[in-house]
Amino acid sequence: MIMKQKRSTFQQDAMRANGKRLLLLSLLIIVPVILSGCYVTDVDPPFDDGLTGNTAQPFDVLLTATPEQTPTPTPEPTGQASNWDLWGVETPTDPPSNVNQIGDQPESTIGATQPQGTIGGPATYETLKRGSSGEAVSQLQTRLKELGYYTGTVDGQYGAGTETSVKNFQAANNLTADGVAGPQTQEAIYGYYAIRASDAVTSVTARPATTTARPATATPRPQGKTDIYLRLGDSGAEVRNVQNRLITLGYLSGSADGYYQETTEAAVAAFQKRNSLYNDGVAGPSTLSKLYSSSAVKAASVVANIGALRRGMSGSAVRSLQQALKNLGYYNGSVDGDFGAGTEQAVMAFQQANGLPADGVAGTATQNAILAAGGNPSSGSGNTGGGSSATDPMQFGPSASTNGYTTISATTTNATTVTNLQSVLQSFGYYTGSLDGRYGAGTTSAVSTYQQANGLRVTGMAGPSTQRRLYGGVAESGTYTTLRMNDSSNNANSVRNLQYTLYELMYYDGAISGIYDEATRNAVLLFQDVNGLAMDGVAGEVTQRRLYSSNAIPCNK
């Protein structure tokens, strides 16, 4: 009996064990089916991906719990004050010098792990030059090909073709055209604001800044900011940055005070005119982009001063004040940059006539009132002074001739002369066409690019100064008649050649009138200053020898 009970209990245990095995086997068969079903069926609810807010979980997530992920919130849009940071301005007293570093990225670069402001460039730049090789050279060639400067094979070998392409890029982007791809050049090549070869031809063949409107043929480029407009009455760090940059470029003098008054407005308007921008005196996006760029053209002379000017002071700021008072009819003396008794009397006369304390000191209020009254000093250089005999520089240019060189242009009929010009431009990497002796669009573009790269007036004509600099080796020699204020009749041709040479070298913007007027004297003074000569405003033999040599230093170099 006992044995039967034990056998019965054993059988029950065995049956229970078999039942458990069957249950486990069933689960092993059913579970994969269920798991595969949650990924292939369309009727299952979506799972929570941490972004959509859905609460249903997939089966495999239910089996293994994981910590809940909290999504990072999207930053709120910033206002204008914060947006100013996009210009790259770190401190109010240290304005940026190159807009290539700033601005919105194109959509193709969003999220890319590369430096801000670059398109596909390496994170760091090693200097590349002729003889270099490797992946960095391949990247450089690829980017230059994309910009239209390089047409060779991307082979990673820095040869003559790559060197010429780099030179052409540098010339078009206002860099030293030495054919060496240093960090600064590569930064510009990979930069979002790199000027393409097709754009360079258009921009450099346009007439220089002699009009208030932006050239119609200029290709619009994206700007780093689109909502910054600084104008009369504004104040703050942004204004101080603009003033500092204008001081650096020579349009303003004194110390930045952060107040956008008539002095700053006049300097901005002068900058806009000299850089082919609409000169309304308002520092908007286009003006700011050009102002902070490496291609910003420096001033020919100071336009205004921040701070007081008084008797005993001298310099370009005083010269600017004298010219402004002269334009308003209060000053009849020489614009010599010396604040003497005559200048003091003129300041007092203006103050009395305009209800200001007549102390003879040109303080902030007085200078702003002078400019507000229309005494813009830069307008003095725009006077033709020659009546009907005055000639536009671009009209006079084709016939200009000094020191053995006569302008070569589209009107030149001597094919040999043009061929020689094309040949030397080709040797420097500026001309890639055939040596056909025809002064066509390709030759004009090459001359323009060379002029832009060498700080000369961009006319597209190879004037005497352009040729002297291009061919080199023109010594400071020769005998010249001294030219000075009020020279005209007997020396009219000499004065015209002097004026056009100063025009080519970016010192003079007036008419080729043949009259040695105040504007011509100021241009001579500035040329003497930049070239380290005695400053007397007289074009004597020493001054003309330098002026008509290949050693003459252009205004903006």
Order of alpha helices (4+ residues) and beta strands (2+ residues): alpha-alpha-alpha-alpha-alpha-alpha-alpha-alpha-beta-alpha-alpha-beta-alpha-alpha-alpha-alpha-beta-beta-alpha-alpha-alpha-alpha-alpha-alpha
